[in-house]
Amino acid sequence: MVSQTITNSWFQYCKNKPHARLRLFCFPHAGGGASQFRLWGEKLPAFVEVYPVQLPGREERMGEPPFTQLSALLPFLSEAIAPYLDKPFAFFGHSMGALISFELARYHRQCNLPMPQQLFVSAHRAPQLPRRHDRVHLLPHTELARAVDSLAGTPDELLNNAEAMQVFLPLLRADFTLCETYSYTDEEPLASSLSAFGGDMDDSVSYQELDAWRLQTTGTFKLQMFPGNHFYLQKMEMSALQRIYQILS
């Protein structure tokens, strides 16, 4: 029986909704934490119970080493969510989180574990497409910080705080390593329905790269663009949540 407040270190921001009929697991972008989804449970209707996933190495788990290989992370993630799969569930992942959620779904299929009924992949190219950017995780600290600044998603107060950046940059490097060392393996498309979200001003992910996600599902595919850049969710959160609600209803 899931407790009223989830105390598992992977889910610090989840509270039980007694009448929920579906659970939504949310995976953050590189350098991000579960706090970006902390209010989604309040903003989505009572039938959706939100589980923001707190990966090691950030926020309350700052003292733990972050994962640098996606294949190593997947068994731990699968074990963490296993107690909460007694109801239908869905995944939402933004940027790095989209890649994690997609491969977690494929890991579950390989292991004959429960499958999400819906995947929401946000601000990430379809995984079968080639990378078209330099390997950021290999850059020196100064250039890594400049690359992060160019995405326009990191607060200026953090970028301008040298002490904070000394803590933040190693996490970013680990997360970029996880993403940039990822190697796609061709498999059958998922049966789960899939919705791709993106910002119409995102220079790092094009409409065509988002549309290519349709090849990863035999279920329903939807593509939704929102005004904004790679971090369109910062200003368009309510619009995105409304679309999530419509798709899950």
C-alpha positions in Angstrom: 0.0 0.0 0.0 1.5 3.3 -1.1 1.8 5.7 1.9 0.1 9.1 1.9 3.5 10.9 1.4 6.1 9.0 -0.6 9.4 9.0 1.3 11.4 6.9 -1.2 14.5 9.0 -2.1 13.5 8.8 -5.8 10.2 10.5 -5.2 10.4 13.4 -2.7 7.6 15.4 -4.2 4.8 12.9 -4.6 1.6 12.8 -2.5 -1.0 10.1 -2.8 -4.2 10.9 -4.6 -6.9 8.5 -3.3 -8.9 8.6 -6.5 -6.1 8.5 -9.0 -6.5 6.0 -11.7 -3.1 6.7 -13.4 0.4 7.6 -12.3 2.7 9.9 -14.3 6.4 9.5 -13.7 8.4 12.7 -14.7 12.1 12.7 -15.6 14.2 15.9 -15.6 16.5 17.5 -18.1 20.3 17.4 -17.8 21.3 19.2 -14.5 17.7 19.3 -13.5 15.9 17.8 -10.5 12.5 16.6 -9.4 11.6 20.0 -8.1 10.7 21.2 -11.6 7.7 18.9 -11.4 6.8 19.5 -7.7 3.6 21.3 -8.4 2.3 19.2 -11.3 0.4 17.0 -9.0 -1.6 20.0 -7.8 -2.1 21.4 -11.3 -3.3 18.1 -12.9 -6.7 16.7 -12.1 -7.4 14.2 -9.3 -7.2 11.1 -11.6 -3.5 11.7 -12.3 -0.9 11.1 -9.5 2.4 12.6 -10.3 5.7 11.0 -9.4 8.6 13.4 -10.1 11.7 11.3 -10.3 14.8 12.5 -8.3 17.9 11.1 -9.9 21.1 10.8 -7.9 23.5 13.7 -7.8 21.1 16.6 -7.5 18.9 18.5 -4.9 18.3 16.3 -1.9 20.5 13.6 -3.5 23.5 15.9 -4.1 25.8 13.7 -2.0 25.2 10.7 -4.3 27.3 10.2 -7.5 25.3 10.8 -10.7 25.0 8.1 -13.3 27.1 8.6 -16.5 25.8 5.6 -18.4 22.1 5.2 -19.2 22.4 1.4 -19.3 23.6 1.4 -15.7 20.8 3.7 -14.5 17.9 1.7 -16.0 17.8 -1.3 -13.5 17.9 1.1 -10.5 15.1 3.2 -12.0 13.0 0.1 -12.8 13.4 -1.2 -9.2 12.5 2.3 -7.8 9.2 2.5 -9.7 8.3 -1.1 -9.3 6.2 -0.7 -6.1 4.0 1.9 -7.8 3.0 0.0 -11.0 -0.2 -1.4 -9.5 -2.1 1.2 -11.6 -1.8 2.2 -15.2 1.1 4.6 -15.7 2.7 7.0 -18.1 6.1 8.6 -18.5 7.0 12.3 -19.1 10.6 13.2 -19.9 12.1 16.5 -20.8 15.3 16.6 -22.9 17.6 14.0 -21.1 14.5 12.8 -19.3 12.9 11.9 -22.7 15.8 9.7 -23.5 15.7 8.1 -20.1 11.9 7.4 -20.2 12.1 6.0 -23.7 14.9 3.5 -22.8 13.2 2.7 -19.5 10.1 1.7 -21.4 12.2 -0.5 -23.7 14.0 -2.0 -20.7 10.6 -2.9 -19.2 9.6 -4.6 -22.4 12.8 -6.6 -22.5 12.3 -7.8 -18.9 8.5 -8.5 -19.4 7.6 -5.8 -16.8 4.6 -3.6 -16.8 4.6 -1.1 -19.7 3.5 2.6 -19.7 0.3 3.2 -21.6 1.7 6.6 -22.8 5.1 8.3 -23.3 5.5 12.0 -23.4 8.9 12.9 -24.9 9.8 16.6 -24.7 12.6 18.6 -26.3 14.7 15.7 -27.6 15.2 14.4 -31.1 14.0 10.9 -31.9 16.7 8.5 -30.7 17.4 6.8 -34.0 18.6 10.1 -35.5 22.3 11.1 -35.5 23.6 13.7 -33.0 24.2 17.0 -34.8 26.0 18.8 -31.9 29.4 18.7 -30.5 30.1 16.5 -27.5 29.6 19.0 -24.7 30.7 16.6 -21.9 34.3 16.8 -23.2 34.5 20.6 -23.0 36.6 22.4 -20.3 34.6 23.9 -17.4 34.5 27.4 -18.9 33.2 26.2 -22.3 30.8 23.8 -20.7 29.3 26.7 -18.7 29.0 28.7 -22.0 27.3 25.9 -23.7 24.8 25.6 -20.9 24.2 29.4 -21.0 23.4 29.1 -24.7 20.4 26.9 -24.0 18.8 29.7 -21.9 17.5 27.4 -19.2 19.9 28.1 -16.3 19.2 31.1 -14.0 21.7 33.9 -14.3 22.2 33.9 -10.5 23.5 30.3 -10.8 25.6 31.0 -13.9 27.2 34.0 -12.1 27.9 32.2 -8.9 31.3 30.7 -9.2 31.0 28.6 -6.0 27.6 27.2 -7.1 28.9 26.4 -10.6 31.8 24.4 -9.1 29.1 22.1 -7.7 26.7 22.3 -10.7 29.1 21.7 -13.6 30.2 18.2 -12.5 26.6 17.2 -12.4 26.0 18.7 -15.9 29.1 16.9 -17.2 27.8 13.6 -15.9 24.4 14.1 -17.4 25.8 15.2 -20.7 28.0 12.2 -20.6 25.0 9.9 -20.1 23.2 11.5 -23.1 26.2 11.8 -25.5 27.6 8.3 -24.9 24.1 6.8 -25.5 24.1 4.4 -28.5 20.7 3.6 -30.1 19.9 0.0 -30.7 17.3 -0.8 -33.3 14.2 -2.6 -31.9 10.6 -3.0 -32.7 8.5 0.1 -32.0 6.7 0.3 -28.7 3.1 -0.4 -28.4 2.7 2.5 -25.9 1.2 5.6 -27.4 3.7 8.4 -27.8 3.4 12.2 -27.7 6.3 14.5 -28.7 6.4 18.0 -27.3 8.8 20.8 -28.3 9.5 24.5 -28.4 9.1 26.2 -31.8 12.2 28.3 -31.2 14.4 25.4 -30.0 17.6 25.6 -32.1 18.8 22.2 -30.7 15.7 20.1 -31.7 13.8 20.7 -34.9 10.2 19.9 -35.7 11.4 17.2 -38.1 13.5 15.6 -35.3 10.5 15.5 -33.0 8.2 14.2 -35.7 10.6 11.3 -36.2 9.5 9.9 -32.8 6.4 8.5 -34.7 8.6 5.6 -35.9 9.0 4.5 -32.2 5.4 3.5 -31.6 2.7 1.3 -33.2 0.2 3.2 -31.0 -1.2 6.7 -31.4 1.3 9.4 -32.1 0.8 13.1 -31.4 3.2 16.1 -32.0 2.6 19.3 -30.1 4.7 22.5 -30.5 4.7 25.3 -28.0 6.0 28.9 -28.2 9.5 29.0 -26.8 13.0 27.6 -26.8 14.5 24.3 -25.4 13.0 25.2 -22.0 9.6 26.2 -23.3 8.1 24.6 -20.2 9.2 27.5 -18.0 6.6 29.7 -19.6 4.3 27.3 -21.2 3.8 24.8 -18.3 0.1 25.2 -18.0 -0.4 24.8 -21.7 1.7 21.6 -21.7 -0.2 20.3 -18.6 -3.5 21.0 -20.4 -2.3 19.0 -23.4 -1.1 16.2 -21.1 -4.5 16.1 -19.4 -6.3 16.0 -22.8 -4.2 13.1 -24.0 -4.5 11.1 -20.7 -8.3 11.6 -20.4 
